[in-house]
Amino acid sequence: MLAEQAGRARGDFPRHRFEEAVERYFQETRVKPKTLNSYRSNSRTLAPSFDALYLDEITRRVIAEFVTVRKRTGVTDTTIRRDLAFLSVICSACGRWGWLDTNPVTAFGKRGLREGRPRTRFLTQAEFDRLLAAASPSLRPAIILAIETGMRREELFGLTLAAIDLNRREVHLERTKTGSPRRVPLSDNAIKTIKGLLDEPGRPRSSYLLCKDDGSRYCEM
């Protein structure tokens, strides 16, 4: 590390700006579309403060000044934490590329930034009834299964017949958000809904439980 620092001082190693790092990261990253959209929003927020800086100029003081400005404009601590998380992602990538020795975000104390409380809310029975009444007939089974199983949209729309075990009253999910397989128990109402879909007259041949008229899976409904 001392040799590298000395080399940089002599100009042996090229310096890179934050803007370059962000551009390279978006060219090479393979994250989910939703995460990518969030990262692009974070990058636009960070751009005025960091784009013109060389990576080795991003210090704890610079980060602290960024946080102070954001707080003065009324931005919540939770939002600032998300921005810093993206900044840390970029700095970690730069470490892998040999563009940066250490991640300055890890050295910045975030104790002054309170974490937002997780929001948990469930539909009331009256809200659920109104939702079903307003939904199209093709959408109602998906709503019922989402409520009864707690499966995420991608898990639900990607659910195959092979993953459903009505005898054991469960669904086995191989692909989940966490990357670990899990089993989801099925309630009486969930089983009734699944059987209704399978016994529906004119149902197309498909490996998916929820499918279009041509048998292909839904991406959104």
N, CA, C and O of each residue as an XYZ file, in Angstrom:
884
protein
N       0.826     -1.198      0.000
C       0.000      0.000      0.000
C       0.869      1.261      0.000
O       0.552      2.235     -0.682
N       1.973      1.239      0.771
C       2.877      2.386      0.788
C       3.496      2.603     -0.590
O       3.665      3.734     -1.046
N       3.830      1.487     -1.240
C       4.419      1.588     -2.572
C       3.416      2.176     -3.564
O       3.773      2.983     -4.422
N       2.152      1.756     -3.432
C       1.118      2.281     -4.321
C       0.907      3.769     -4.096
O       0.769      4.539     -5.046
N       0.882      4.170     -2.814
C       0.712      5.591     -2.500
C       1.864      6.412     -3.071
O       1.661      7.488     -3.634
N       3.067      5.886     -2.914
C       4.226      6.593     -3.464
C       4.141      6.686     -4.981
O       4.514      7.695     -5.579
N       3.640      5.604     -5.596
C       3.485      5.596     -7.043
C       2.466      6.612     -7.508
O       2.657      7.272     -8.529
N       1.396      6.735     -6.768
C       0.384      7.726     -7.119
C       0.945      9.146     -6.977
O       0.676     10.023     -7.797
N       1.725      9.344     -5.922
C       2.331     10.670     -5.727
C       3.248     11.029     -6.892
O       3.351     12.200     -7.259
N       3.914     10.033     -7.476
C       4.804     10.276     -8.617
C       4.033     10.362     -9.932
O       4.578     10.755    -10.963
N       2.746      9.983     -9.874
C       1.950      9.992    -11.094
C       2.015      8.698    -11.864
O       1.627      8.655    -13.032
N       2.505      7.621    -11.225
C       2.609      6.329    -11.911
C       1.236      5.684    -12.116
O       1.051      4.917    -13.061
N       0.268      5.990    -11.234
C      -1.053      5.387    -11.316
C      -2.069      6.473    -11.694
O      -2.081      7.539    -11.079
N      -2.917      6.217    -12.694
C      -3.906      7.232    -13.092
C      -4.974      7.403    -12.003
O      -5.355      6.446    -11.329
N      -5.436      8.620    -11.854
C      -6.516      8.907    -10.914
C      -7.831      8.909    -11.693
O      -7.863      9.246    -12.876
N      -8.893      8.535    -11.024
C     -10.199      8.460    -11.666
C     -11.204      9.292    -10.879
O     -11.159      9.362     -9.650
N     -12.091      9.906    -11.605
C     -13.142     10.699    -10.966
C     -14.331      9.808    -10.616
O     -14.525      8.732    -11.180
N     -15.107     10.297     -9.674
C     -16.290      9.549     -9.250
C     -17.232      9.311    -10.423
O     -17.830      8.240    -10.530
N     -17.367     10.280    -11.285
C     -18.245     10.151    -12.444
C     -17.837      8.973    -13.316
O     -18.697      8.248    -13.817
N     -16.534      8.775    -13.503
C     -16.036      7.643    -14.279
C     -16.413      6.323    -13.618
O     -16.803      5.367    -14.287
N     -16.291      6.288    -12.297
C     -16.585      5.057    -11.554
C     -18.050      4.684    -11.680
O     -18.385      3.514    -11.862
N     -18.926      5.680    -11.583
C     -20.363      5.420    -11.707
C     -20.684      4.893    -13.105
O     -21.453      3.944    -13.258
N     -20.096      5.510    -14.110
C     -20.346      5.087    -15.497
C     -19.893      3.643    -15.706
O     -20.611      2.847    -16.311
N     -18.713      3.307    -15.211
C     -18.213      1.940    -15.374
C     -19.086      0.954    -14.601
O     -19.368     -0.143    -15.084
N     -19.510      1.346    -13.401
C     -20.325      0.438    -12.592
C     -21.617      0.090    -13.319
O     -22.003     -1.078    -13.370
N     -22.287      1.090    -13.882
C     -23.555      0.824    -14.569
C     -23.352      0.006    -15.842
O     -24.267     -0.691    -16.280
N     -22.178      0.084    -16.431
C     -21.884     -0.730    -17.614
C     -21.665     -2.197    -17.253
O     -21.989     -3.093    -18.032
N     -21.114     -2.431    -16.070
C     -20.713     -3.792    -15.708
C     -21.657     -4.487    -14.728
O     -21.630     -5.713    -14.616
N     -22.491     -3.723    -14.016
C     -23.297     -4.321    -12.957
C     -24.386     -5.223    -13.508
O     -24.858     -5.035    -14.629
N     -24.776     -6.201    -12.710
C     -25.852     -7.112    -13.064
C     -26.811     -7.221    -11.869
O     -26.912     -8.270    -11.233
N     -27.501     -6.133    -11.583
C     -28.454     -6.123    -10.471
C     -29.867     -6.135    -11.030
O     -30.063     -5.951    -12.231
N     -30.840     -6.348    -10.176
C     -32.232     -6.393    -10.596
C     -32.677     -5.016    -11.083
O     -32.172     -3.997    -10.613
N     -33.631     -4.983    -12.036
C     -34.088     -3.696    -12.585
C     -34.548     -2.700    -11.518
O     -34.258     -1.508    -11.618
N     -35.263     -3.182    -10.499
C     -35.734     -2.284     -9.446
C     -34.559     -1.672     -8.697
O     -34.560     -0.476     -8.405
N     -33.554     -2.493     -8.385
C     -32.367     -1.990     -7.706
C     -31.600     -1.018     -8.597
O     -31.082     -0.006     -8.125
N     -31.532     -1.335     -9.882
C     -30.829     -0.471    -10.830
C     -31.482      0.902    -10.900
O     -30.790      1.920    -10.941
N     -32.811      0.933    -10.914
C     -33.521      2.215    -10.948
C     -33.234      3.030     -9.690
O     -33.055      4.246     -9.754
N     -33.194      2.349     -8.545
C     -32.880      3.047     -7.293
C     -31.462      3.602     -7.320
O     -31.216      4.730     -6.892
N     -30.525      2.789     -7.834
C     -29.128      3.233     -7.916
C     -28.987      4.447     -8.838
O     -28.222      5.364     -8.540
N     -29.708      4.457     -9.933
C     -29.620      5.596    -10.857
C     -30.161      6.864    -10.197
O     -29.635      7.956    -10.409
N     -31.203      6.710     -9.406
C     -31.730      7.860     -8.663
C     -30.703      8.356     -7.648
O     -30.505      9.562     -7.498
N     -30.047      7.419     -6.950
C     -28.994      7.802     -5.999
C     -27.841      8.511     -6.706
O     -27.291      9.484     -6.190
N     -27.481      8.019     -7.885
C     -26.344      8.613     -8.609
C     -26.650     10.047     -9.009
O     -25.762     10.899     -8.986
N     -27.910     10.328     -9.379
C     -28.283     11.698     -9.736
C     -28.214     12.614     -8.519
O     -27.879     13.793     -8.638
N     -28.532     12.068     -7.357
C     -28.458     12.854     -6.130
C     -27.004     13.157     -5.764
O     -26.684     14.264     -5.332
N     -26.138     12.174     -5.939
C     -24.728     12.333     -5.561
C     -23.934     13.168     -6.563
O     -22.916     13.759     -6.204
N     -24.385     13.223     -7.803
C     -23.614     13.846     -8.879
C     -23.133     15.263     -8.574
O     -21.945     15.532     -8.752
N     -23.987     16.181     -8.125
C     -23.505     17.553     -7.911
C     -22.370     17.647     -6.888
O     -21.517     18.527     -6.995
N     -22.353     16.768     -5.919
C     -21.353     16.842     -4.849
C     -20.105     16.016     -5.129
O     -19.030     16.338     -4.622
N     -20.229     14.942     -5.937
C     -19.117     14.003     -6.058
C     -18.569     13.810     -7.470
O     -17.410     13.422     -7.617
N     -19.361     14.066     -8.513
C     -18.931     13.724     -9.871
C     -17.576     14.318    -10.250
O     -16.762     13.648    -10.886
N     -17.330     15.571     -9.864
C     -16.090     16.242    -10.285
C     -14.887     15.855     -9.433
O     -13.759     16.223     -9.757
N     -15.111     15.123     -8.355
C     -14.022     14.771     -7.446
C     -13.268     13.535     -7.931
O     -13.850     12.618     -8.510
N     -11.965     13.534     -7.683
C     -11.211     12.297     -7.842
C     -11.577     11.386     -6.672
O     -11.931     11.858     -5.592
N     -11.488     10.102     -6.895
C     -11.905      9.146     -5.866
C     -11.144      9.336     -4.565
O     -11.713      9.188     -3.483
N      -9.852      9.666     -4.665
C      -9.077      9.840     -3.441
C      -9.380     11.157     -2.727
O      -8.854     11.420     -1.646
N     -10.234     11.986     -3.343
C     -10.659     13.232     -2.710
C     -11.944     13.065     -1.903
O     -12.367     13.980     -1.195
N     -12.559     11.887     -2.017
C     -13.789     11.617     -1.257
C     -13.382     11.148      0.138
O     -13.033      9.986      0.344
N     -13.433     12.057      1.063
C     -13.008     11.792      2.434
C     -14.210     11.859      3.368
O     -15.323     12.180      2.953
N     -13.963     11.552      4.630
C     -15.030     11.655      5.628
C     -15.560     13.080      5.718
O     -16.756     13.293      5.916
N     -14.667     14.052      5.572
C     -15.106     15.449      5.633
C     -16.051     15.769      4.480
O     -17.070     16.429      4.683
N     -15.728     15.314      3.284
C     -16.572     15.558      2.120
C     -17.939     14.893      2.300
O     -18.974     15.482      1.989
N     -17.923     13.671      2.801
C     -19.176     12.960      3.035
C     -20.003     13.679      4.098
O     -21.220     13.808      3.964
N     -19.338     14.146      5.152
C     -20.040     14.859      6.227
C     -20.683     16.135      5.695
O     -21.795     16.476      6.097
N     -20.006     16.838      4.806
C     -20.563     18.059      4.226
C     -21.789     17.733      3.370
O     -22.780     18.463      3.389
N     -21.712     16.638      2.625
C     -22.853     16.196      1.817
C     -24.057     15.908      2.707
O     -25.175     16.323      2.403
N     -23.824     15.199      3.801
C     -24.909     14.869      4.728
C     -25.514     16.138      5.326
O     -26.734     16.249      5.443
N     -24.674     17.083      5.701
C     -25.153     18.339      6.294
C     -26.049     19.099      5.325
O     -27.107     19.596      5.711
N     -25.628     19.188      4.077
C     -26.428     19.887      3.062
C     -27.766     19.196      2.861
O     -28.799     19.855      2.751
N     -27.750     17.881      2.815
C     -29.002     17.134      2.616
C     -29.947     17.349      3.785
O     -31.149     17.523      3.588
N     -29.422     17.338      4.983
C     -30.253     17.546      6.162
C     -30.875     18.946      6.156
O     -32.042     19.117      6.510
N     -30.084     19.940      5.749
C     -30.589     21.318      5.727
C     -31.727     21.501      4.744
O     -32.567     22.384      4.921
N     -31.764     20.669      3.701
C     -32.840     20.773      2.709
C     -34.052     19.937      3.094
O     -35.004     19.826      2.322
N     -34.020     19.351      4.283
C     -35.181     18.624      4.786
C     -35.263     17.168      4.387
O     -36.305     16.541      4.581
N     -34.196     16.607      3.835
C     -34.195     15.197      3.435
C     -34.121     14.316      4.684
O     -33.408     14.639      5.635
N     -34.856     13.210      4.678
C     -34.893     12.334      5.835
C     -33.591     11.549      5.978
O     -32.850     11.353      5.015
N     -33.337     11.109      7.207
C     -32.136     10.308      7.472
C     -32.145      9.010      6.676
O     -31.104      8.552      6.204
N     -33.326      8.424      6.534
C     -33.430      7.164      5.786
C     -32.989      7.347      4.343
O     -32.270      6.506      3.804
N     -33.413      8.444      3.708
C     -33.027      8.719      2.320
C     -31.530      8.962      2.206
O     -30.891      8.487      1.268
N     -30.969      9.701      3.161
C     -29.525      9.959      3.146
C     -28.755      8.660      3.299
O     -27.726      8.473      2.650
N     -29.234      7.760      4.146
C     -28.586      6.459      4.314
C     -28.562      5.692      2.993
O     -27.569      5.038      2.675
N     -29.637      5.768      2.231
C     -29.685      5.071      0.938
C     -28.663      5.659     -0.027
O     -28.005      4.928     -0.767
N     -28.535      6.975     -0.015
C     -27.531      7.607     -0.879
C     -26.117      7.153     -0.502
O     -25.299      6.846     -1.369
N     -25.847      7.116      0.799
C     -24.517      6.689      1.260
C     -24.279      5.213      0.954
O     -23.147      4.799      0.702
N     -25.346      4.427      0.977
C     -25.205      3.002      0.657
C     -24.750      2.832     -0.792
O     -23.897      1.996     -1.090
N     -25.329      3.634     -1.690
C     -24.907      3.564     -3.093
C     -23.474      4.064     -3.249
O     -22.688      3.486     -4.000
N     -23.136      5.138     -2.538
C     -21.762      5.644     -2.561
C     -20.784      4.563     -2.121
O     -19.700      4.423     -2.687
N     -21.180      3.800     -1.106
C     -20.336      2.720     -0.614
C     -20.202      1.605     -1.650
O     -19.131      1.016     -1.799
N     -21.293      1.315     -2.367
C     -21.259      0.301     -3.428
C     -20.235      0.688     -4.494
O     -19.441     -0.142     -4.938
N     -20.266      1.954     -4.894
C     -19.333      2.427     -5.918
C     -17.896      2.350     -5.409
O     -17.007      1.896     -6.129
N     -17.666      2.790     -4.174
C     -16.306      2.774     -3.625
C     -15.786      1.348     -3.464
O     -14.598      1.097     -3.669
N     -16.652      0.425     -3.103
C     -16.241     -0.984     -2.991
C     -15.854     -1.539     -4.359
O     -14.873     -2.271     -4.490
N     -16.642     -1.177     -5.381
C     -16.312     -1.615     -6.740
C     -14.960     -1.042     -7.176
O     -14.163     -1.723     -7.821
N     -14.718      0.213     -6.816
C     -13.439      0.833     -7.166
C     -12.274      0.117     -6.486
O     -11.182      0.016     -7.046
N     -12.518     -0.377     -5.277
C     -11.492     -1.155     -4.601
C     -11.154     -2.426     -5.367
O      -9.991     -2.820     -5.453
N     -12.179     -3.062     -5.921
C     -11.956     -4.291     -6.702
C     -11.211     -3.985     -8.002
O     -10.424     -4.800     -8.484
N     -11.466     -2.807     -8.559
C     -10.816     -2.448     -9.823
C      -9.407     -1.913     -9.610
O      -8.671     -1.715    -10.577
N      -9.021     -1.675     -8.364
C      -7.718     -1.089     -8.098
C      -7.694      0.414     -8.262
O      -6.624      1.011     -8.383
N      -8.867      1.033     -8.268
C      -8.967      2.484     -8.414
C      -8.915      3.200     -7.061
O      -8.650      4.401     -6.999
N      -9.168      2.464     -5.989
C      -9.261      3.067     -4.668
C      -8.727      2.084     -3.642
O      -8.978      0.883     -3.741
N      -7.996      2.584     -2.661
C      -7.400      1.703     -1.651
C      -8.399      1.303     -0.572
O      -8.505      0.128     -0.221
N      -9.125      2.278     -0.051
C     -10.074      2.008      1.034
C     -11.407      2.670      0.739
O     -11.485      3.639     -0.017
N     -12.445      2.138      1.342
C     -13.792      2.681      1.172
C     -14.025      3.758      2.231
O     -14.118      3.432      3.414
N     -14.121      5.034      1.843
C     -14.267      6.099      2.837
C     -15.606      6.069      3.570
O     -15.728      6.614      4.667
N     -16.604      5.434      2.968
C     -17.928      5.408      3.603
C     -17.900      4.555      4.862
O     -18.593      4.853      5.835
N     -17.095      3.488      4.843
C     -17.028      2.614      6.021
C     -16.391      3.334      7.205
O     -16.635      2.978      8.358
N     -15.582      4.337      6.923
C     -14.941      5.091      8.000
C     -15.812      6.239      8.495
O     -15.512      6.867      9.510
N     -16.902      6.508      7.762
C     -17.795      7.608      8.151
C     -18.830      7.089      9.145
O     -19.535      6.121      8.860
N     -18.921      7.719     10.291
C     -19.888      7.291     11.302
C     -21.298      7.729     10.952
O     -21.561      8.916     10.760
N     -22.207      6.759     10.869
C     -23.592      7.070     10.521
C     -24.510      7.072     11.751
O     -25.728      6.949     11.619
N     -23.933      7.209     12.921
C     -24.749      7.181     14.131
C     -25.730      8.343     14.187
O     -26.797      8.246     14.793
N     -25.351      9.444     13.546
C     -26.238     10.604     13.555
C     -27.392     10.496     12.584
O     -28.250     11.376     12.530
N     -27.416      9.417     11.816
C     -28.496      9.195     10.850
C     -29.397      8.072     11.369
O     -29.023      6.899     11.355
N     -30.554      8.447     11.812
C     -31.457      7.450     12.385
C     -32.049      6.566     11.293
O     -32.395      7.038     10.210
N     -32.157      5.287     11.598
C     -32.785      4.353     10.676
C     -34.294      4.449     10.813
O     -34.830      4.495     11.920
N     -34.978      4.479      9.661
C     -36.431      4.543      9.688
C     -37.042      3.242     10.183
O     -36.523      2.156      9.924
N     -38.140      3.368     10.891
C     -38.831      2.177     11.372
C     -39.487      1.447     10.203
O     -40.077      2.080      9.328
N     -39.386      0.120     10.185
C     -40.047     -0.618      9.104
C     -41.554     -0.439      9.159
O     -42.155     -0.454     10.233
N     -42.158     -0.269      7.990
C     -43.603     -0.067      7.922
C     -44.303     -1.402      7.674
O     -44.019     -2.093      6.696
N     -45.192     -1.741      8.548
C     -45.955     -2.978      8.412
C     -47.436     -2.643      8.457
O     -47.923     -2.063      9.427
N     -48.139     -3.007      7.412
C     -49.565     -2.715      7.375
C     -50.291     -3.845      6.678
O     -49.812     -4.369      5.673
N     -51.423     -4.216      7.196
C     -52.242     -5.275      6.616
C     -53.592     -4.699      6.221
O     -54.107     -3.792      6.875
N     -54.159     -5.231      5.148
C     -55.493     -4.810      4.728
C     -56.525     -5.244      5.757
O     -56.438     -6.335      6.320
N     -57.489     -4.388      5.992
C     -58.627     -4.804      6.807
C     -59.539     -5.648      5.926
O     -59.400     -5.649      4.703
N     -60.461     -6.356      6.539
C     -61.388     -7.197      5.769
C     -62.217     -6.344      4.821
O     -62.490     -6.744      3.689
N     -62.616     -5.160      5.292
C     -63.426     -4.272      4.447
C     -62.614     -3.801      3.232
O     -63.144     -3.736      2.123
N     -61.329     -3.471      3.438
C     -60.472     -3.045      2.340
C     -60.241     -4.186      1.357
O     -60.228     -3.981      0.143
N     -60.060     -5.382      1.890
C     -59.864     -6.554      1.035
C     -61.109     -6.807      0.179
O     -60.997     -7.098     -1.012
N     -62.280     -6.696      0.779
C     -63.537     -6.916      0.045
C     -63.702     -5.877     -1.064
O     -64.122     -6.211     -2.171
N     -63.372     -4.623     -0.767
C     -63.486     -3.567     -1.789
C     -62.491     -3.790     -2.917
O     -62.799     -3.536     -4.081
N     -61.292     -4.266     -2.571
C     -60.269     -4.538     -3.583
C     -60.724     -5.656     -4.520
O     -60.584     -5.541     -5.738
N     -61.261     -6.720     -3.964
C     -61.743     -7.825     -4.796
C     -62.894     -7.387     -5.686
O     -62.970     -7.775     -6.852
N     -63.799     -6.567     -5.125
C     -64.956     -6.117     -5.896
C     -64.531     -5.245     -7.079
O     -65.176     -5.261     -8.128
N     -63.442     -4.482     -6.909
C     -62.989     -3.587     -7.974
C     -62.093     -4.287     -8.991
O     -61.907     -3.786    -10.100
N     -61.538     -5.439     -8.622
C     -60.587     -6.134     -9.499
C     -61.307     -6.898    -10.601
O     -62.466     -7.283    -10.449
N     -60.608     -7.113    -11.712
C     -61.150     -7.915    -12.803
C     -61.166     -9.382    -12.382
O     -60.394     -9.780    -11.510
N     -62.037    -10.193    -12.991
C     -62.111    -11.623    -12.632
C     -60.776    -12.348    -12.755
O     -60.479    -13.238    -11.958
N     -59.963    -11.973    -13.752
C     -58.683    -12.654    -13.946
C     -57.661    -12.280    -12.873
O     -56.717    -13.028    -12.620
N     -57.854    -11.123    -12.247
C     -56.912    -10.656    -11.245
C     -57.243    -11.164     -9.843
O     -56.358    -11.243     -8.991
N     -58.510    -11.509     -9.595
C     -58.924    -11.880     -8.236
C     -58.166    -13.068     -7.654
O     -57.782    -13.017     -6.485
N     -57.931    -14.145     -8.423
C     -57.157    -15.263     -7.835
C     -55.762    -14.841     -7.380
O     -55.275    -15.311     -6.352
N     -55.117    -13.955     -8.143
C     -53.778    -13.500     -7.768
C     -53.824    -12.709     -6.468
O     -52.938    -12.843     -5.625
N     -54.858    -11.883     -6.304
C     -54.999    -11.094     -5.078
C     -55.217    -12.008     -3.880
O     -54.605    -11.825     -2.828
N     -56.093    -12.991     -4.049
C     -56.390    -13.915     -2.949
C     -55.137    -14.679     -2.543
O     -54.840    -14.801     -1.355
N     -54.404    -15.192     -3.523
C     -53.196    -15.963     -3.209
C     -52.116    -15.083     -2.578
O     -51.379    -15.535     -1.702
N     -52.025    -13.847     -3.015
C     -51.046    -12.932     -2.418
C     -51.366    -12.695     -0.945
O     -50.469    -12.666     -0.102
N     -52.644    -12.527     -0.647
C     -53.067    -12.292      0.739
C     -52.897    -13.549      1.582
O     -52.434    -13.479      2.720
N     -53.266    -14.684      1.030
C     -53.273    -15.931      1.797
C     -51.869    -16.503      2.011
O     -51.625    -17.177      3.012
N     -50.953    -16.243      1.089
C     -49.616    -16.855      1.188
C     -48.509    -15.867      1.565
O     -47.475    -16.262      2.102
N     -48.734    -14.580      1.279
C     -47.676    -13.602      1.529
C     -46.563    -13.647      0.507
O     -45.507    -13.051      0.721
N     -46.773    -14.343     -0.606
C     -45.730    -14.416     -1.633
C     -45.565    -13.079     -2.329
O     -46.530    -12.330     -2.485
N     -44.353    -12.779     -2.746
C     -44.076    -11.571     -3.498
C     -44.585    -11.730     -4.924
O     -44.891    -12.837     -5.368
N     -44.670    -10.603     -5.640
C     -45.232    -10.632     -6.995
C     -44.469    -11.590     -7.909
O     -45.078    -12.400     -8.607
N     -43.133    -11.498     -7.904
C     -42.334    -12.349     -8.777
C     -42.506    -13.821     -8.401
O     -42.566    -14.685     -9.276
N     -42.582    -14.101     -7.110
C     -42.779    -15.480     -6.654
C     -44.136    -16.004     -7.108
O     -44.264    -17.159     -7.516
N     -45.142    -15.144     -7.032
C     -46.498    -15.559     -7.380
C     -46.658    -15.769     -8.879
O     -47.193    -16.788     -9.314
N     -46.189    -14.797     -9.674
C     -46.346    -14.914    -11.120
C     -45.408    -15.958    -11.722
O     -45.657    -16.458    -12.818
N     -44.331    -16.288    -11.009
C     -43.423    -17.323    -11.490
C     -43.730    -18.699    -10.928
O     -42.975    -19.645    -11.158
N     -44.845    -18.825    -10.183
C     -45.187    -20.089     -9.533
C     -45.589    -21.144    -10.567
O     -46.512    -20.937    -11.355
N     -44.884    -22.273    -10.553
C     -45.180    -23.362    -11.485
C     -46.013    -24.443    -10.794
O     -46.048    -24.542     -9.567
N     -46.678    -25.242    -11.616
C     -47.493    -26.327    -11.077
C     -46.631    -27.342    -10.335
O     -47.069    -27.941     -9.352
N     -45.406    -27.529    -10.809
C     -44.509    -28.499    -10.176
C     -44.133    -28.084     -8.765
O     -43.752    -28.927     -7.953
N     -44.235    -26.788     -8.461
C     -43.858    -26.304     -7.132
C     -44.989    -26.418     -6.116
O     -44.785    -26.174     -4.927
N     -46.183    -26.789     -6.583
C     -47.356    -26.859     -5.708
C     -47.591    -28.294     -5.261
O     -47.666    -29.198     -6.094
N     -47.708    -28.508     -3.975
C     -48.004    -29.826     -3.412
C     -49.274    -29.705     -2.586
O     -49.239    -29.321     -1.417
N     -50.407    -30.042     -3.221
C     -51.691    -29.909     -2.527
C     -51.843    -30.935     -1.412
O     -52.508    -30.665     -0.412
N     -51.238    -32.101     -1.570
C     -51.332    -33.119     -0.526
C     -50.638    -32.654      0.758
O     -51.143    -32.877      1.859
N     -49.497    -32.017      0.612
C     -48.770    -31.516      1.782
C     -49.171    -30.083      2.136
O     -48.688    -29.508      3.112
N     -50.066    -29.521      1.318
C     -50.600    -28.173      1.546
C     -49.472    -27.138      1.640
O     -49.384    -26.377      2.604
N     -48.611    -27.130      0.610
C     -47.506    -26.177      0.624
C     -47.004    -25.922     -0.788
O     -47.285    -26.670     -1.725
N     -46.257    -24.843     -0.901
C     -45.584    -24.467     -2.145
C     -44.100    -24.402     -1.855
O     -43.680    -23.852     -0.837
N     -43.307    -24.966     -2.753
C     -41.855    -24.939     -2.577
C     -41.269    -23.940     -3.559
O     -41.325    -24.148     -4.771
N     -40.705    -22.853     -3.038
C     -40.121    -21.801     -3.867
C     -38.607    -21.966     -3.934
O     -37.920    -21.922     -2.913
N     -38.099    -22.157     -5.145
C     -36.658    -22.292     -5.335
C     -35.988    -20.932     -5.462
O     -34.911    -20.702     -4.913
N     -36.649    -20.024     -6.202
C     -36.075    -18.701     -6.442
C     -36.792    -17.675     -5.578
O     -37.974    -17.398     -5.786
N     -36.095    -17.124     -4.630
C     -36.668    -16.134     -3.724
C     -35.784    -14.896     -3.694
O     -34.680    -14.901     -4.240
N     -36.271    -13.834     -3.054
C     -35.518    -12.583     -2.975
C     -34.206    -12.770     -2.229
O     -33.194    -12.159     -2.575
N     -34.225    -13.617     -1.203
C     -33.017    -13.843     -0.403
C     -32.067    -14.835     -1.049
O     -30.916    -14.962     -0.630
N     -32.549    -15.547     -2.081
C     -31.714    -16.536     -2.745
C     -31.776    -17.907     -2.112
O     -31.176    -18.851     -2.627
N     -32.496    -18.042     -0.998
C     -32.617    -19.327     -0.308
C     -34.015    -19.909     -0.539
O     -35.009    -19.196     -0.401
N     -34.100    -21.192     -0.886
C     -35.417    -21.814     -1.084
C     -36.238    -21.757      0.201
O     -35.681    -21.762      1.298
N     -37.551    -21.703      0.066
C     -38.418    -21.726      1.237
C     -39.742    -22.390      0.884
O     -40.134    -22.465     -0.281
N     -40.416    -22.868      1.922
C     -41.708    -23.508      1.749
C     -42.803    -22.604      2.311
O     -42.663    -22.038      3.395
N     -43.888    -22.481      1.561
C     -44.996    -21.612      1.952
C     -46.227    -22.475      2.214
O     -46.686    -23.168      1.306
N     -46.772    -22.454      3.425
C     -47.969    -23.243      3.712
C     -49.196    -22.669      3.002
O     -49.287    -21.461      2.781
N     -50.126    -23.535      2.654
C     -51.336    -23.136      1.949
C     -52.549    -23.255      2.863
O     -52.779    -24.299      3.473
N     -53.316    -22.185      2.949
C     -54.541    -22.186      3.741
C     -55.660    -22.840      2.941
O     -55.494    -23.134      1.757
N     -56.789    -23.065      3.584
C     -57.943    -23.648      2.896
C     -58.363    -22.784      1.713
O     -58.664    -23.292      0.633
N     -58.379    -21.471      1.933
C     -58.798    -20.557      0.863
C     -57.803    -20.559     -0.286
O     -58.199    -20.445     -1.446
N     -56.499    -20.688      0.024
C     -55.484    -20.732     -1.024
C     -55.636    -22.003     -1.861
O     -55.544    -21.958     -3.088
N     -55.868    -23.130     -1.196
C     -56.051    -24.395     -1.913
C     -57.305    -24.329     -2.788
O     -57.294    -24.788     -3.930
N     -58.371    -23.764     -2.256
C     -59.607    -23.616     -3.023
C     -59.370    -22.764     -4.272
O     -59.880    -23.076     -5.348
N     -58.603    -21.699     -4.123
C     -58.317    -20.812     -5.250
C     -57.459    -21.517     -6.292
O     -57.698    -21.377     -7.492
N     -56.467    -22.269     -5.843
C     -55.596    -22.998     -6.773
C     -56.390    -24.047     -7.551
O     -56.245    -24.169     -8.767
N     -57.224    -24.795     -6.846
C     -58.046    -25.809     -7.516
C     -58.991    -25.167     -8.517
O     -59.239    -25.716     -9.590
N     -59.521    -23.991     -8.157
C     -60.406    -23.285     -9.079
C     -59.700    -22.885    -10.364
O     -60.284    -22.946    -11.446
N     -58.444    -22.476    -10.245
C     -57.669    -22.124    -11.427
C     -57.372    -23.344    -12.284
O     -57.456    -23.284    -13.511
N     -57.023    -24.456    -11.635
C     -56.674    -25.674    -12.370
C     -57.887    -26.290    -13.058
O     -57.754    -26.901    -14.119
N     -59.067    -26.135    -12.462
C     -60.291    -26.728    -13.015
C     -61.066    -25.771    -13.906
O     -62.155    -26.100    -14.375
N     -60.521    -24.613    -14.137
C     -61.226    -23.606    -14.939
C     -61.425    -24.108    -16.367
O     -60.465    -24.554    -16.994
N     -62.643    -24.047    -16.893
C     -62.897    -24.508    -18.272
C     -62.074    -23.714    -19.284
O     -61.977    -22.490    -19.200
N     -61.490    -24.421    -20.229
C     -60.713    -23.759    -21.268
C     -59.349    -23.286    -20.820
O     -58.699    -22.508    -21.518
N     -58.901    -23.756    -19.646
C     -57.577    -23.337    -19.185
C     -56.515    -23.814    -20.176
O     -56.518    -24.986    -20.555
N     -55.600    -22.928    -20.606
C     -54.552    -23.334    -21.555
C     -53.527    -24.239    -20.880
O     -53.375    -24.232    -19.659
N     -52.837    -25.008    -21.694
C     -51.765    -25.842    -21.159
C     -50.587    -24.939    -20.802
O     -50.054    -24.226    -21.653
N     -50.201    -24.981    -19.560
C     -49.124    -24.112    -19.110
C     -48.473    -24.702    -17.879
O     -49.121    -25.395    -17.095
N     -47.196    -24.427    -17.710
C     -46.493    -24.871    -16.510
C     -46.691    -23.891    -15.362
O     -46.302    -24.172    -14.228
N     -47.305    -22.725    -15.656
C     -47.522    -21.707    -14.631
C     -48.948    -21.757    -14.105
O     -49.889    -22.008    -14.857
N     -49.097    -21.519    -12.819
C     -50.431    -21.499    -12.233
C     -51.217    -20.304    -12.760
O     -52.349    -20.458    -13.220
N     -50.630    -19.127    -12.696
C     -51.255    -17.921    -13.230
C     -50.673    -17.680    -14.615
O     -49.478    -17.418    -14.752
N     -51.504    -17.768    -15.631
C     -50.990    -17.665    -16.994
C     -51.967    -16.917    -17.894
O     -53.144    -16.754    -17.573
N     -51.440    -16.470    -19.024
C     -52.247    -15.792    -20.023
C     -52.987    -16.824    -20.879
O     -52.819    -18.031    -20.704
N     -53.801    -16.328    -21.799
C     -54.584    -17.229    -22.647
C     -53.700    -18.124    -23.509
O     -54.120    -19.208    -23.913
N     -52.466    -17.671    -23.793
C     -51.569    -18.492    -24.607
C     -50.678    -19.382    -23.755
O     -49.812    -20.079    -24.283
N     -50.884    -19.364    -22.421
C     -50.105    -20.226    -21.527
C     -48.847    -19.590    -20.980
O     -48.203    -20.166    -20.103
N     -48.482    -18.434    -21.463
C     -47.278    -17.765    -20.975
C     -47.541    -17.125    -19.618
O     -48.694    -16.896    -19.253
N     -46.496    -16.841    -18.880
C     -46.627    -16.279    -17.536
C     -46.879    -14.781    -17.591
O     -46.568    -14.108    -18.574
N     -47.443    -14.292    -16.521
C     -47.619    -12.850    -16.370
C     -46.328    -12.237    -15.836
O     -45.614    -12.857    -15.048
N     -46.044    -11.030    -16.266
C     -44.990    -10.232    -15.649
C     -45.623     -9.216    -14.718
O     -45.146     -8.997    -13.604
N     -46.707     -8.594    -15.182
C     -47.507     -7.698    -14.365
C     -48.954     -7.899    -14.754
O     -49.258     -8.404    -15.834
N     -49.854     -7.495    -13.851
C     -51.282     -7.628    -14.160
C     -51.946     -6.281    -13.927
O     -53.154     -6.147    -14.123
